[in-house]
Amino acid sequence: MRESTKLDKTKLPGDTYEKWLGTNKERSKKTRGSETPAPDSYETWIGKRVETKLKEQD
């Protein structure tokens, strides 16, 4: 099935890309990567299971 040609005729205003660039400025190298990633829920769950198994063995 062929896509509609309506999409081919749709055009964004000329300054759309420039506006997007202005809102997405590059962060400085000092702050880049300083955010810590969210903890992995599976890893946390496995860690708790291991702790409970170790407590059961004692």
Steps between C-alpha positions, in 0.01 A plus 500: 500500500638837405529783750294811459653785302358748752808442712727590211339841471528581872780744568618654822575869531856590402615592851376182675844341508662815635241520780563136586875561514444795732299291745746208495830665575804290574576455868844584628752219527517546877132423554467241225455152644468620858147363533496153650294244312184363659559182699425182309193342660600147400844544651346631823259208513780245449706670773214470748447134407868424558491673839195302612654172381821577692299579814307172465827304482635651823 
